[in-house]
């Protein structure tokens, strides 16, 4: 039978009240024993010990120990219950955050790789099926990832908005900035103006796509200026910090009287009469335009017709590929030449040259007569075109590198021009060391003189088209070689600082 514990007050001599001394007799009825010593004794409910007066616990050590034990046990139980409840909501919240983050990451990948927005559902299906095989216990987590077409669209819009906000915060601290503009039409004949911005803050360079403005009507210099001005206002770009503008050379951009560049210079002059903008034509675009002086159209036309004869018909293409497999050639196919792809011409010429024997054999089987493949003069021109376009493609690839400064690109152009002069002089002396393809078809002296003059014309064309870079050559030299540049040719606001830099023995290696 369960014992009850009642505190019986007795009159005891010397009792001084609740806080006075008490004898063990006064507390005999409420005294508890250690369960190891008296296992048969049953204890009262836990809440009884929790409510015992502190005075009793302090006067009887056994009471104090038992109360402390039960209070600690109760506290642990309450804490465990609270943590369990909190853990449930935390786990649920963490799972939802992970699913949302995964949705953003996949949506970003879809947009970055130009995939259709509906592809998110296919990606989710693949994830769920993979999880069912690899980690079945996590399958439910993958099923919670939202990747519907509408969700992917919304995620991409939010990412774009966030990137724009980040760019706005970045451009606010730009010390100087430059713009690159390109206007062209898309497949629906809608004019698209691309605006790229590049700014510097404490030697940290930021380069981003600032905007893409669609133009439904005319694309005059006034229309383009309106769009550029709206773009700068949206991002918070300052006109007084604009240092240079690069374009693709379209007349409506470069017009001296009513073109976009003239209007931009007038806008800057209104703010600061002494500020002058540096206008440059896209270096890579000019490099491609210089190719026209080579006059190799008679080679390109024949090569293009030959490639089209093989690729335009499916049967011809299959049979030609089978022929290559039969001959076990290094190249497995032949590609089209596309004028808008800058490296296309050089690659197609090289591929046709390497497969000229197989192409001649295939055309003979098909009854297609290509007399140029048997003409020594034409083959010599063909070999020369292969070598020159290969050198130009090498320059083009270098100019497309990321993070290049204008003085570095100008150095590459100057190196190419020196190569043209050097190769021109070598051809005059009948030296074909650096013209490996042309060496396979020994040309005549007349051919070598003509090729030498063509390389000279190419050098002159480069010199003419890149004349705008020579106007800022002193500034570029100061940036690329500050220890050897002339102080007299440097801008007046940096001349004294440049003298200090060149005179510092610890910094100047010269």
Buried (B, 14 or more C-beta within 10 A) or exposed (E): EEEEEEEEEEEEEEBEEEEEEBEEEBBEEBEBEEEEEEEEEEBBEBEEBEEBEEEBBEBBEEBBEBBEEBEEEBEEEEEEEEEEEEEEEEEEEEEEEEBBEBBBEBBBEBBEEEBEBBBBBEBBEEBBEEBEEEEEEEBEBBEBBBBBEEBBBBBBEEBEEEEBEEBEEBBEEBEBBBBBBBBEEEEEEEBBBBBBBBBBBEEEEBBBEBBEBEBEEEBBBEBBBBBBBEBBEEBEBEBEBBBBBBBBBBEBBBBEEEBBBBBBBEBBEEEEEEBEBBBBBBBBBBBBBBBEBBEBEEBBEBBBEBBEBBBEEEEBBEBBBEBBEEEEBEEEEBBEBEEEEBBBBBBBBBBBBBBBEBBBBBBEEBEBEBEBBEEEEBBBBBBBBBBBBBBBBBBBEBBEEEEBEBBBBBBBBBEBBEBBEEBBEBBBEEEBEBBEBBEEBEBEEEBBEBBBEBBBBBBBBBBEBBEEBEEBEBBBBBEBEBEEBEEEEBEEEBEEEBEEBBEEEEEEEE
